[in-house]
Amino acid sequence: MQPKAVLRVFSALFFICFAPMALTAPYAAVVIDARTGEVLHARNADARLHPASLTKMMTLYVAFDAVERGEIGLDTKVKISRFAANEQPSKLGLKPGQRIALRYLIRAAAVKSANDASTAIAEAISGSEIAFARRMTDTARKLGMKNTAFKNAHGLTQRGHFSTARDMTLLGRRLFFDFPAYYNLFSRKSTHAGVREVANTNRKLLSNYRGADGIKTGYTRAAGFNLVASARRGSKHVIATMFGGKSAASRNARVAELLNMGFHRSRSRVAVRKPARVNLADDAQTTKTAVSGTVKKSLRPRARPVRASSPELMAQAREKAIKAAILAANQADDKAGDGAAKAHPALGTQTITAAARGTAQGLRVVTRVSASGSRYWGVQVGTFASPRQAERALLQTALKEIRVLNSATRRIDKANVKGKPAYRARFVGLSQAEANMTCARLRARNAPCLPIGPNL
């Protein structure tokens, strides 16, 4: 055989035997009982690999934290930079100079896995993607993700950008427990992202695996097909992570096997051990202050020394003030009420406070809502034909549940019901537990109440 022929045969054999191995990303997997964090299965769990778009789980974790701490609002209009608009696909198709609400960027990053949206989130929160990536890495360290470092917000392959199956599983569990109000975002098979409807990159597993509720897919040529998946059946909750799939179909099949393994190995009855929230604030905590809708932020005031009997005296004073406000609201005419409603427009929401209404005895409502922790829930106590009726309902409800609602912000949202204006009476700035407890107590008195979660 001629030397050239031998060389061709050798080259062909080499390609057949070794090329598939070279093109296949390393495999890693972890399965945990999400209720306790117990590891049920692990293979190459701590191998540092390319996370691809699993990166966006941390992008969203930091974004949720920034929203809850008052750094940025879900309705904040973000200006899209040329850098963000020029990111490689997958993309939402944002244009340089375009302005879009943060909530839509979050939806696009979580559901469509849009790289341009992820970069825009990073720039909106930290000023640049580089600074945001440092924050992502710092957050990972604080959460216990020991083998993770981020260089960008989207997960496209970059030197020094890596994570592990164990770390991403930990992050998936953190998203579930630390941000329960936002977690439903990962279960949506599609959502509207401001400019168009987008489909979930994980919709096939969500549709075909019983109990699946998220979380995130990822793919690059260097990473292979990655997935962090969560599923709940009965009292059991399992999270499985896989790196290095050869195709989306084979990845989904393998993850289904891992979830099945998790349900088989996990115990039926076990106490849920939620991970303690980590304080990610670099500076002193800030609070949001609402004074007639004008002040956006204020530093938390120092506590003043008070007598042991002060709580009781303060409660009595608040009760008298609220009764006086109810009396004033009853005496106010519709014209004054409507004028106050129009005085505070904000993104289609009409906000009324007792201070704006100029109620009796000089009552001045100054409600401080903590921007730390999960306090983006609220309750709705009715829909009314006029702002005056809505405000009276808020004051009467506050009197009934003064212990919980004293720290909440009273808000009236204008809506359109069957072509007629309507006014929804709401308390906002509550935790999920406080919202549920308040409604349970009000319903026990045959009073209407509806818990309202963050609208992502």
NORBELMO-V384806 format. One line per field, one symbol per residue. phi: phi as a letter, one per 40 degrees, with the letter a starting at -180 (. if undefined). burial: 1 if it has 16 or more other C-alpha atoms within 10 Angstrom, else 0. A space follows every 50 residues. Layout:
phi = ???
burial = ???
//
This chain:
phi = .cdccccccccccccccbcdcccccdcaaabbcccbgccbaaafcbccbc cfccdcccdcdccccccccgcabcccccccccccccccccbcgcbdgcba cddcccccccccgccccccccdcccbgacccccccdcccdcccgccbbab bacbhcdacgbaabcccccdccccccccbccbcddccccaacbgbacbcc cbcccccbbcgcbhbabaaacccgcbabbbabbgccabbbbbbgccaccc cccccccccddcccccccbaccbcccccccccbccbbcbbbfgbccaacc cccccbcccddccccccccccccccccccccccccccccccccbcafgbc bbbccccgccggcbcbbcbccbgcbbbabbbibbcacccccccccccdcc bcccccccccabbcbbbfgbcbbccbbbgbcccccccccccccccgbcab cbcdcc
burial = 00000000000000000000000111111111111110111101111111 11111111111111111111011100111110011110001111000001 11111111111111111111111111011101111111110010101111 11111110001111111111111111111011101111111011000111 11101100101111111111011111111111000111111111110100 11011101111110010000000000000100000111111110001000 00000000000000000110110111011000000010011001000011 11111111110011101111110111111111110111111111101111 01001111111111100000011111111111011101110100000011 111001
//
